[in-house]
Amino acid sequence: MASKTTTALIQARQWGRIEVFPSAVGAIAAHAALGCYGITGMAARGLRDGVAELLHRGNVDRGVEVVDMEGGLAIDVFVIVQYGIRISEVAHNLQQAVKFEVERSVNVPVARVNVNVQGVREERR
């Protein structure tokens, strides 16, 4: 059963506990996504009048949704990709990068990473 994570992921340790909030996981996933080739930026969840809202660097975690599942985390990433790049390749690389960074940083298994391409943008020079 999946539920949207609004509370911290808690891990009990010998000397205490570790709490990681979903916004922190979202920030880790967003920064991993922004480092991927072909990603122009993060997009807000949902479209306004059919147009994706490009997020500024300070609030990129708004482009990520974290859901706690039995097998680990399910992460939805909302992105805008660069025009002319093969979307399937970018999405595959993005899935791997987000999974790796979140598992490395938080030590919580990631069950799946869903990539939602909200738009395509031509790079300006």
Rosetta constraint file for C-alpha pairs under 8 A:
AtomPair CA 1 CA 69 HARMONIC 6.20 0.50
AtomPair CA 1 CA 70 HARMONIC 6.74 0.50
AtomPair CA 2 CA 67 HARMONIC 6.49 0.50
AtomPair CA 2 CA 68 HARMONIC 5.91 0.50
AtomPair CA 2 CA 69 HARMONIC 4.69 0.50
AtomPair CA 2 CA 70 HARMONIC 7.31 0.50
AtomPair CA 3 CA 67 HARMONIC 5.73 0.50
AtomPair CA 3 CA 68 HARMONIC 5.79 0.50
AtomPair CA 3 CA 69 HARMONIC 6.86 0.50
AtomPair CA 4 CA 65 HARMONIC 7.96 0.50
AtomPair CA 4 CA 66 HARMONIC 6.55 0.50
AtomPair CA 4 CA 67 HARMONIC 4.46 0.50
AtomPair CA 4 CA 68 HARMONIC 6.35 0.50
AtomPair CA 5 CA 22 HARMONIC 6.35 0.50
AtomPair CA 5 CA 66 HARMONIC 6.04 0.50
AtomPair CA 5 CA 67 HARMONIC 5.04 0.50
AtomPair CA 5 CA 68 HARMONIC 5.61 0.50
AtomPair CA 6 CA 21 HARMONIC 7.62 0.50
AtomPair CA 6 CA 22 HARMONIC 6.47 0.50
AtomPair CA 7 CA 21 HARMONIC 6.37 0.50
AtomPair CA 7 CA 22 HARMONIC 7.08 0.50
AtomPair CA 8 CA 19 HARMONIC 5.46 0.50
AtomPair CA 8 CA 20 HARMONIC 5.12 0.50
AtomPair CA 8 CA 21 HARMONIC 4.19 0.50
AtomPair CA 8 CA 22 HARMONIC 6.38 0.50
AtomPair CA 9 CA 18 HARMONIC 7.92 0.50
AtomPair CA 9 CA 19 HARMONIC 5.48 0.50
AtomPair CA 9 CA 20 HARMONIC 5.09 0.50
AtomPair CA 9 CA 21 HARMONIC 6.17 0.50
AtomPair CA 9 CA 22 HARMONIC 7.53 0.50
AtomPair CA 10 CA 17 HARMONIC 6.68 0.50
AtomPair CA 10 CA 18 HARMONIC 5.57 0.50
AtomPair CA 10 CA 19 HARMONIC 4.57 0.50
AtomPair CA 10 CA 20 HARMONIC 6.61 0.50
AtomPair CA 11 CA 17 HARMONIC 5.53 0.50
AtomPair CA 11 CA 18 HARMONIC 5.15 0.50
AtomPair CA 11 CA 19 HARMONIC 6.62 0.50
AtomPair CA 12 CA 16 HARMONIC 6.16 0.50
AtomPair CA 12 CA 17 HARMONIC 4.34 0.50
AtomPair CA 12 CA 18 HARMONIC 6.46 0.50
AtomPair CA 13 CA 17 HARMONIC 5.29 0.50
AtomPair CA 13 CA 18 HARMONIC 7.38 0.50
AtomPair CA 20 CA 24 HARMONIC 6.58 0.50
AtomPair CA 20 CA 25 HARMONIC 7.30 0.50
AtomPair CA 20 CA 106 HARMONIC 7.44 0.50
AtomPair CA 21 CA 25 HARMONIC 6.68 0.50
AtomPair CA 22 CA 26 HARMONIC 5.98 0.50
AtomPair CA 22 CA 66 HARMONIC 6.23 0.50
AtomPair CA 23 CA 27 HARMONIC 6.09 0.50
AtomPair CA 23 CA 61 HARMONIC 6.35 0.50
AtomPair CA 24 CA 28 HARMONIC 6.27 0.50
AtomPair CA 24 CA 61 HARMONIC 7.91 0.50
AtomPair CA 25 CA 29 HARMONIC 6.17 0.50
AtomPair CA 25 CA 66 HARMONIC 7.42 0.50
AtomPair CA 25 CA 102 HARMONIC 6.72 0.50
AtomPair CA 25 CA 106 HARMONIC 7.62 0.50
AtomPair CA 26 CA 30 HARMONIC 5.98 0.50
AtomPair CA 26 CA 61 HARMONIC 4.74 0.50
AtomPair CA 26 CA 62 HARMONIC 7.54 0.50
AtomPair CA 26 CA 63 HARMONIC 7.86 0.50
AtomPair CA 26 CA 64 HARMONIC 5.31 0.50
AtomPair CA 26 CA 65 HARMONIC 6.72 0.50
AtomPair CA 26 CA 66 HARMONIC 6.73 0.50
AtomPair CA 27 CA 31 HARMONIC 6.09 0.50
AtomPair CA 27 CA 60 HARMONIC 6.65 0.50
AtomPair CA 27 CA 61 HARMONIC 4.61 0.50
AtomPair CA 27 CA 64 HARMONIC 7.87 0.50
AtomPair CA 28 CA 32 HARMONIC 6.20 0.50
AtomPair CA 28 CA 98 HARMONIC 7.87 0.50
AtomPair CA 28 CA 101 HARMONIC 6.99 0.50
AtomPair CA 28 CA 102 HARMONIC 6.36 0.50
AtomPair CA 28 CA 105 HARMONIC 7.92 0.50
AtomPair CA 29 CA 33 HARMONIC 6.14 0.50
AtomPair CA 29 CA 61 HARMONIC 7.75 0.50
AtomPair CA 29 CA 64 HARMONIC 7.23 0.50
AtomPair CA 29 CA 77 HARMONIC 7.77 0.50
AtomPair CA 29 CA 98 HARMONIC 5.16 0.50
AtomPair CA 29 CA 99 HARMONIC 7.95 0.50
AtomPair CA 29 CA 101 HARMONIC 7.02 0.50
AtomPair CA 29 CA 102 HARMONIC 6.34 0.50
AtomPair CA 30 CA 34 HARMONIC 6.17 0.50
AtomPair CA 30 CA 42 HARMONIC 7.20 0.50
AtomPair CA 30 CA 60 HARMONIC 5.95 0.50
AtomPair CA 30 CA 61 HARMONIC 5.80 0.50
AtomPair CA 30 CA 63 HARMONIC 7.12 0.50
AtomPair CA 30 CA 64 HARMONIC 6.65 0.50
AtomPair CA 30 CA 77 HARMONIC 7.46 0.50
AtomPair CA 30 CA 98 HARMONIC 7.87 0.50
AtomPair CA 31 CA 35 HARMONIC 6.37 0.50
AtomPair CA 31 CA 60 HARMONIC 7.74 0.50
AtomPair CA 32 CA 36 HARMONIC 6.85 0.50
AtomPair CA 32 CA 94 HARMONIC 7.80 0.50
AtomPair CA 32 CA 97 HARMONIC 6.07 0.50
AtomPair CA 32 CA 98 HARMONIC 5.53 0.50
AtomPair CA 32 CA 101 HARMONIC 6.59 0.50
AtomPair CA 33 CA 39 HARMONIC 7.09 0.50
AtomPair CA 33 CA 94 HARMONIC 5.80 0.50
AtomPair CA 33 CA 97 HARMONIC 6.97 0.50
AtomPair CA 33 CA 98 HARMONIC 6.34 0.50
AtomPair CA 34 CA 39 HARMONIC 6.05 0.50
AtomPair CA 34 CA 40 HARMONIC 7.36 0.50
AtomPair CA 34 CA 41 HARMONIC 6.30 0.50
AtomPair CA 34 CA 42 HARMONIC 7.29 0.50
AtomPair CA 35 CA 39 HARMONIC 7.63 0.50
AtomPair CA 36 CA 90 HARMONIC 7.56 0.50
AtomPair CA 36 CA 93 HARMONIC 7.13 0.50
AtomPair CA 36 CA 94 HARMONIC 6.18 0.50
AtomPair CA 36 CA 97 HARMONIC 7.50 0.50
AtomPair CA 37 CA 90 HARMONIC 6.88 0.50
AtomPair CA 38 CA 81 HARMONIC 5.65 0.50
AtomPair CA 38 CA 82 HARMONIC 5.16 0.50
AtomPair CA 38 CA 85 HARMONIC 6.36 0.50
AtomPair CA 38 CA 90 HARMONIC 6.04 0.50
AtomPair CA 39 CA 79 HARMONIC 6.91 0.50
AtomPair CA 39 CA 80 HARMONIC 6.13 0.50
AtomPair CA 39 CA 81 HARMONIC 4.56 0.50
AtomPair CA 39 CA 82 HARMONIC 5.94 0.50
AtomPair CA 39 CA 90 HARMONIC 7.43 0.50
AtomPair CA 40 CA 79 HARMONIC 7.64 0.50
AtomPair CA 40 CA 80 HARMONIC 5.55 0.50
AtomPair CA 40 CA 81 HARMONIC 5.15 0.50
AtomPair CA 40 CA 82 HARMONIC 5.48 0.50
AtomPair CA 40 CA 121 HARMONIC 7.04 0.50
AtomPair CA 40 CA 123 HARMONIC 7.65 0.50
AtomPair CA 41 CA 54 HARMONIC 6.42 0.50
AtomPair CA 41 CA 55 HARMONIC 6.99 0.50
AtomPair CA 41 CA 79 HARMONIC 5.93 0.50
AtomPair CA 41 CA 80 HARMONIC 5.32 0.50
AtomPair CA 41 CA 81 HARMONIC 7.12 0.50
AtomPair CA 42 CA 54 HARMONIC 5.97 0.50
AtomPair CA 42 CA 55 HARMONIC 5.56 0.50
AtomPair CA 42 CA 56 HARMONIC 7.96 0.50
AtomPair CA 42 CA 60 HARMONIC 6.01 0.50
AtomPair CA 42 CA 63 HARMONIC 5.62 0.50
AtomPair CA 42 CA 78 HARMONIC 6.04 0.50
AtomPair CA 42 CA 79 HARMONIC 4.43 0.50
AtomPair CA 42 CA 80 HARMONIC 5.98 0.50
AtomPair CA 43 CA 52 HARMONIC 6.07 0.50
AtomPair CA 43 CA 53 HARMONIC 5.37 0.50
AtomPair CA 43 CA 54 HARMONIC 4.74 0.50
AtomPair CA 43 CA 55 HARMONIC 5.50 0.50
AtomPair CA 43 CA 60 HARMONIC 7.79 0.50
AtomPair CA 43 CA 62 HARMONIC 7.86 0.50
AtomPair CA 43 CA 63 HARMONIC 5.25 0.50
AtomPair CA 43 CA 78 HARMONIC 5.29 0.50
AtomPair CA 43 CA 79 HARMONIC 5.01 0.50
AtomPair CA 43 CA 80 HARMONIC 6.21 0.50
AtomPair CA 43 CA 118 HARMONIC 6.59 0.50
AtomPair CA 44 CA 52 HARMONIC 6.85 0.50
AtomPair CA 44 CA 53 HARMONIC 5.50 0.50
AtomPair CA 44 CA 54 HARMONIC 6.68 0.50
AtomPair CA 44 CA 55 HARMONIC 6.38 0.50
AtomPair CA 44 CA 62 HARMONIC 5.94 0.50
AtomPair CA 44 CA 63 HARMONIC 4.77 0.50
AtomPair CA 44 CA 78 HARMONIC 6.70 0.50
AtomPair CA 45 CA 62 HARMONIC 7.13 0.50
AtomPair CA 45 CA 63 HARMONIC 5.70 0.50
AtomPair CA 45 CA 64 HARMONIC 7.56 0.50
AtomPair CA 45 CA 78 HARMONIC 6.26 0.50
AtomPair CA 46 CA 52 HARMONIC 7.34 0.50
AtomPair CA 46 CA 118 HARMONIC 7.96 0.50
AtomPair CA 47 CA 51 HARMONIC 5.33 0.50
AtomPair CA 47 CA 52 HARMONIC 5.06 0.50
AtomPair CA 47 CA 53 HARMONIC 7.09 0.50
AtomPair CA 47 CA 118 HARMONIC 7.51 0.50
AtomPair CA 48 CA 52 HARMONIC 6.49 0.50
AtomPair CA 48 CA 53 HARMONIC 7.36 0.50
AtomPair CA 51 CA 118 HARMONIC 7.99 0.50
AtomPair CA 51 CA 119 HARMONIC 7.65 0.50
AtomPair CA 52 CA 80 HARMONIC 7.94 0.50
AtomPair CA 52 CA 118 HARMONIC 5.67 0.50
AtomPair CA 52 CA 119 HARMONIC 6.11 0.50
AtomPair CA 54 CA 80 HARMONIC 7.57 0.50
AtomPair CA 55 CA 59 HARMONIC 6.44 0.50
AtomPair CA 55 CA 60 HARMONIC 5.78 0.50
AtomPair CA 55 CA 62 HARMONIC 7.83 0.50
AtomPair CA 55 CA 63 HARMONIC 7.52 0.50
AtomPair CA 56 CA 60 HARMONIC 6.33 0.50
AtomPair CA 60 CA 64 HARMONIC 7.66 0.50
AtomPair CA 63 CA 77 HARMONIC 6.07 0.50
AtomPair CA 63 CA 78 HARMONIC 5.10 0.50
AtomPair CA 63 CA 79 HARMONIC 7.20 0.50
AtomPair CA 64 CA 75 HARMONIC 6.91 0.50
AtomPair CA 64 CA 76 HARMONIC 5.58 0.50
AtomPair CA 64 CA 77 HARMONIC 4.67 0.50
AtomPair CA 64 CA 78 HARMONIC 6.20 0.50
AtomPair CA 65 CA 75 HARMONIC 5.74 0.50
AtomPair CA 65 CA 76 HARMONIC 5.01 0.50
AtomPair CA 65 CA 77 HARMONIC 6.66 0.50
AtomPair CA 66 CA 73 HARMONIC 6.73 0.50
AtomPair CA 66 CA 74 HARMONIC 5.97 0.50
AtomPair CA 66 CA 75 HARMONIC 4.71 0.50
AtomPair CA 66 CA 76 HARMONIC 6.52 0.50
AtomPair CA 67 CA 73 HARMONIC 5.71 0.50
AtomPair CA 67 CA 74 HARMONIC 5.04 0.50
AtomPair CA 67 CA 75 HARMONIC 6.29 0.50
AtomPair CA 68 CA 72 HARMONIC 6.29 0.50
AtomPair CA 68 CA 73 HARMONIC 4.79 0.50
AtomPair CA 68 CA 74 HARMONIC 6.33 0.50
AtomPair CA 69 CA 73 HARMONIC 5.57 0.50
AtomPair CA 69 CA 74 HARMONIC 6.64 0.50
AtomPair CA 69 CA 111 HARMONIC 7.79 0.50
AtomPair CA 71 CA 109 HARMONIC 7.41 0.50
AtomPair CA 71 CA 110 HARMONIC 7.69 0.50
AtomPair CA 71 CA 111 HARMONIC 5.75 0.50
AtomPair CA 72 CA 108 HARMONIC 6.73 0.50
AtomPair CA 72 CA 109 HARMONIC 4.84 0.50
AtomPair CA 72 CA 110 HARMONIC 4.96 0.50
AtomPair CA 72 CA 111 HARMONIC 4.89 0.50
AtomPair CA 73 CA 108 HARMONIC 7.46 0.50
AtomPair CA 73 CA 109 HARMONIC 6.39 0.50
AtomPair CA 73 CA 110 HARMONIC 4.56 0.50
AtomPair CA 73 CA 111 HARMONIC 5.36 0.50
AtomPair CA 73 CA 112 HARMONIC 6.86 0.50
AtomPair CA 74 CA 110 HARMONIC 6.25 0.50
AtomPair CA 74 CA 111 HARMONIC 5.63 0.50
AtomPair CA 74 CA 112 HARMONIC 4.93 0.50
AtomPair CA 74 CA 113 HARMONIC 5.92 0.50
AtomPair CA 74 CA 114 HARMONIC 7.57 0.50
AtomPair CA 75 CA 110 HARMONIC 7.65 0.50
AtomPair CA 75 CA 112 HARMONIC 6.36 0.50
AtomPair CA 75 CA 113 HARMONIC 4.79 0.50
AtomPair CA 75 CA 114 HARMONIC 6.11 0.50
AtomPair CA 76 CA 113 HARMONIC 5.88 0.50
AtomPair CA 76 CA 114 HARMONIC 4.66 0.50
AtomPair CA 76 CA 115 HARMONIC 6.05 0.50
AtomPair CA 76 CA 116 HARMONIC 7.09 0.50
AtomPair CA 77 CA 113 HARMONIC 7.27 0.50
AtomPair CA 77 CA 114 HARMONIC 6.15 0.50
AtomPair CA 77 CA 115 HARMONIC 5.06 0.50
AtomPair CA 77 CA 116 HARMONIC 5.94 0.50
AtomPair CA 78 CA 115 HARMONIC 6.27 0.50
AtomPair CA 78 CA 116 HARMONIC 4.76 0.50
AtomPair CA 78 CA 117 HARMONIC 5.99 0.50
AtomPair CA 78 CA 118 HARMONIC 6.29 0.50
AtomPair CA 79 CA 115 HARMONIC 7.43 0.50
AtomPair CA 79 CA 116 HARMONIC 6.28 0.50
AtomPair CA 79 CA 117 HARMONIC 5.14 0.50
AtomPair CA 79 CA 118 HARMONIC 5.77 0.50
AtomPair CA 79 CA 119 HARMONIC 7.22 0.50
AtomPair CA 80 CA 117 HARMONIC 5.79 0.50
AtomPair CA 80 CA 118 HARMONIC 5.59 0.50
AtomPair CA 80 CA 119 HARMONIC 4.76 0.50
AtomPair CA 80 CA 120 HARMONIC 5.47 0.50
AtomPair CA 80 CA 121 HARMONIC 6.75 0.50
AtomPair CA 81 CA 85 HARMONIC 7.67 0.50
AtomPair CA 81 CA 87 HARMONIC 7.32 0.50
AtomPair CA 81 CA 90 HARMONIC 7.98 0.50
AtomPair CA 81 CA 117 HARMONIC 6.95 0.50
AtomPair CA 81 CA 119 HARMONIC 6.48 0.50
AtomPair CA 81 CA 120 HARMONIC 4.93 0.50
AtomPair CA 81 CA 121 HARMONIC 6.21 0.50
AtomPair CA 82 CA 120 HARMONIC 5.69 0.50
AtomPair CA 82 CA 121 HARMONIC 5.13 0.50
AtomPair CA 82 CA 122 HARMONIC 5.73 0.50
AtomPair CA 82 CA 123 HARMONIC 6.47 0.50
AtomPair CA 83 CA 120 HARMONIC 5.50 0.50
AtomPair CA 83 CA 121 HARMONIC 5.32 0.50
AtomPair CA 83 CA 122 HARMONIC 4.90 0.50
AtomPair CA 83 CA 123 HARMONIC 7.29 0.50
AtomPair CA 85 CA 90 HARMONIC 7.50 0.50
AtomPair CA 86 CA 90 HARMONIC 6.47 0.50
AtomPair CA 87 CA 91 HARMONIC 6.00 0.50
AtomPair CA 88 CA 92 HARMONIC 6.15 0.50
AtomPair CA 89 CA 93 HARMONIC 6.20 0.50
AtomPair CA 90 CA 94 HARMONIC 6.02 0.50
AtomPair CA 91 CA 95 HARMONIC 6.15 0.50
AtomPair CA 91 CA 115 HARMONIC 6.17 0.50
AtomPair CA 92 CA 96 HARMONIC 6.47 0.50
AtomPair CA 93 CA 97 HARMONIC 6.16 0.50
AtomPair CA 94 CA 98 HARMONIC 6.06 0.50
AtomPair CA 94 CA 115 HARMONIC 7.71 0.50
AtomPair CA 95 CA 99 HARMONIC 6.09 0.50
AtomPair CA 95 CA 113 HARMONIC 5.48 0.50
AtomPair CA 95 CA 114 HARMONIC 7.30 0.50
AtomPair CA 95 CA 115 HARMONIC 7.15 0.50
AtomPair CA 96 CA 100 HARMONIC 6.05 0.50
AtomPair CA 97 CA 101 HARMONIC 6.11 0.50
AtomPair CA 98 CA 102 HARMONIC 6.02 0.50
AtomPair CA 98 CA 113 HARMONIC 7.36 0.50
AtomPair CA 99 CA 103 HARMONIC 6.05 0.50
AtomPair CA 99 CA 110 HARMONIC 5.94 0.50
AtomPair CA 99 CA 112 HARMONIC 7.71 0.50
AtomPair CA 99 CA 113 HARMONIC 6.88 0.50
AtomPair CA 100 CA 104 HARMONIC 5.95 0.50
AtomPair CA 101 CA 105 HARMONIC 5.90 0.50
AtomPair CA 102 CA 106 HARMONIC 5.73 0.50
AtomPair CA 102 CA 107 HARMONIC 7.30 0.50
AtomPair CA 102 CA 108 HARMONIC 7.41 0.50
AtomPair CA 102 CA 110 HARMONIC 7.44 0.50
AtomPair CA 103 CA 107 HARMONIC 4.78 0.50
AtomPair CA 103 CA 108 HARMONIC 5.36 0.50
AtomPair CA 103 CA 109 HARMONIC 5.71 0.50
AtomPair CA 103 CA 110 HARMONIC 6.55 0.50
